[in-house]
Every structure is written in C-alpha cells, then in structure tokens.
Amino acid sequence: EAGVAQSPRYKIIEKRQSVAFWCNPISGHATLYWYQQILGQGPKLLIQFQNNGVVDDSQLPKDRFSAERLKGVDSTLKIQPAKLEDSAVYLCASSPEGDSYEQYFGPGTRLTVT
Amino acid sequence: DQQVKQNSPSLSVQEGRISILNCDYTNSMFDYFLWYKKYPAEGPTFLISISSIKDKNEDGRFTVFLNKSAKHLSLHIVPSQPGDSAVYFCAAISYAGGTSYGKLTFGQGTILTVHP
C-alpha cells in the first residue's frame, strides 16, 4: 500500500513570495490533515478535511494560508505572502473515516523563508 | 496553551537498557493517548496508543502507562535498540467536545539516542 505522498520535499523562498505544497493521501482515506511543525515543537494542526469539506481550520492563518481538497482526494496548501516565521516542515496526514486518532503521515515539505 | 508537554528534550540510553519517555497533559477531556516515532526526513509514524479507560497497553518491546489522576503517561522501551533512536512525540485526542474535539494535540517531542 502506497503511503502519503508530498511534494516538493524542500523549498526555499524569499519573504513575501508565495509557495504551494501538494499532498496525495493513502487511497480510500476520507480524512486529510495539514500540520505545521516548527523546529523544536510538535506538529500543529492547520486544517482538517473530511472528503472535500473542511472540518477544522481554527488554527489556519487565513490571511495568508489557504488549502483546498478538490474531488476529495489530493490537496494543496498555499502560503501567500510568506513570512520568516513560516519556516517549518509542513506535514500532510490521512486517516480512514472513523479512525482519526491513527493518522498516517507523509515525509513533509521543509520550507525555508529567507 | 500547551495541553500536552514533554519536558525532557532528549534522553540517552545504553543498548539493552530500558528507555522511559514521559508526557504530561492538562486537558482532562482527552480520550486517547498516542506515541509517534519520527526519523529524520520522514513523517511521524504511529507506535502505540492507550485509551483513557485503561492504565497499560503493551506491544512487544513497547509499553505505555497512563496515570489519569496525575495526568501523566509514559512510554517504556525494553530492551532499547540503536534502531530506536528517533524523536518520540506524545499526542492526545478528545471526542468530548470543546476546542480539542477530534484533533490530535502533540507534545514537543523527546530525542531518544540509544548507544551501542
């Protein structure tokens, strides 16, 4: 079974530029999550999708971050414009419907904002 | 508001000995507690979990203990192996409502190093 795929793996941009990350969850997983992991901290949930609907985006900085999950499969997370404090690893995870406590994570995208 | 805390940033253990990783939480509404393991350049992988109605769960070399009155859980690895060297995250989830409902809340992580 293929795992959660993410791209790119690394990205370096200057502040005020925009960036987009892509995630393809495990086939058949209804729930998709985007996390931000700042160095030295645990992952923090940014947004959770159930199929193509948003379940929780309470910690998503909506003035600069946006995410979509068209057709209820893969998803993109965008930052526009980026700030220095957005430097982090962005993790995508998925879980089967009804099993949200056991999430399967992708390898992450390491973003550096200079 | 740090609801899940891992106060030890790192732990160093000799191969064959026991590793004990600790985690404290403040939200009494958490229903499940989980441990995730993370290698460099990889995403976290699920290791073991425990329901709030239990006080112990064992899976091979890994045992998680839950002390609800103290709001404390620990992960024991016996015997420790060099391949166990990784970052270990404690996480918790609540299905009882409130701002934590259905959301995994992670601790800061503990770097475990097992020396041969």
Interface residues (C-beta under 8 A of the other chain):
Chain A: V4 R9 Y33 G40 Q41 G42 P43 K44 L45 Q48 V55 D56 S58 L91 A93 S100 Y101 E102 Q103 Y104 F105 G106 P107 G108
Chain B: V4 Q6 P9 Y32 L34 Y36 A41 E42 G43 P44 T45 F46 S49 F89 A91 I93 T99 G102 K103 L104 F106 G107 Q108 G109
